[in-house]
Amino acid sequence: MKSSWPELVGKRGEEAKDIIDRENTKVKAEIISEDAIVLAVVVCERVYVRVNDCGIVTQTPFVG
């Protein structure tokens, strides 16, 4: 099962979210700001898709 998506950096956040949800049905992708502060709690069913002000993915999304 896929757990990281480096190829999505540079894509639109919504497109990245759809790809993640399609490629790994056990996780839920969430779009958040690239500078959002989140708790350092590993959640095996979550993928944060960090985007800039233009909605472009800036960091590799990964499970956790």
CORRAWO-V144186 format. One record per residue. N is the residue number from 1. RES is the residue in one letter. PSI is psi in degrees with one decimal (NA if undefined). D_LAST is the distance of its C-alpha to the last C-alpha in Angstrom with 1 decimal. Layout:
{{N & RES & PSI & D_LAST} {N & RES & PSI & D_LAST}}
This chain:
{{1 & M & 134.2 & 13.6} {2 & K & 139.4 & 12.2} {3 & S & -5.8 & 8.7} {4 & S & 154.7 & 9.7} {5 & W & 68.8 & 12.6} {6 & P & -25.7 & 14.7} {7 & E & -10.3 & 17.7} {8 & L & -10.5 & 16.7} {9 & V & 128.3 & 17.3} {10 & G & -11.4 & 20.7} {11 & K & 166.3 & 20.5} {12 & R & 143.8 & 20.8} {13 & G & -44.2 & 17.7} {14 & E & -40.4 & 19.0} {15 & E & -43.2 & 19.7} {16 & A & -44.1 & 16.2} {17 & K & -46.0 & 14.8} {18 & D & -41.7 & 17.5} {19 & I & -45.9 & 16.8} {20 & I & -47.7 & 13.1} {21 & D & -33.7 & 14.2} {22 & R & -39.0 & 17.1} {23 & E & -22.7 & 15.6} {24 & N & 97.7 & 13.0} {25 & T & -5.7 & 14.4} {26 & K & -2.6 & 11.9} {27 & V & 161.8 & 9.3} {28 & K & 120.2 & 10.5} {29 & A & 139.1 & 10.4} {30 & E & 128.0 & 11.5} {31 & I & 127.4 & 13.8} {32 & I & 162.5 & 14.1} {33 & S & 146.5 & 16.6} {34 & E & -22.7 & 15.9} {35 & D & 15.4 & 17.2} {36 & A & 141.3 & 15.5} {37 & I & 125.9 & 14.7} {38 & V & 155.7 & 11.6} {39 & L & 142.6 & 11.1} {40 & A & 57.0 & 9.3} {41 & V & 124.1 & 7.8} {42 & V & 125.1 & 4.7} {43 & V & 112.8 & 4.7} {44 & C & -6.6 & 4.9} {45 & E & 13.0 & 6.9} {46 & R & 142.8 & 5.6} {47 & V & 120.4 & 6.1} {48 & Y & 130.3 & 8.1} {49 & V & 103.5 & 11.3} {50 & R & 124.8 & 13.2} {51 & V & 155.9 & 16.9} {52 & N & -172.4 & 20.2} {53 & D & -19.8 & 23.2} {54 & C & 1.0 & 24.3} {55 & G & 19.1 & 21.2} {56 & I & 136.1 & 20.4} {57 & V & 128.2 & 16.9} {58 & T & -13.5 & 17.0} {59 & Q & 153.3 & 13.9} {60 & T & 120.1 & 12.0} {61 & P & 140.3 & 9.3} {62 & F & 156.8 & 6.3} {63 & V & 137.0 & 3.8} {64 & G & NA & 0.0}}
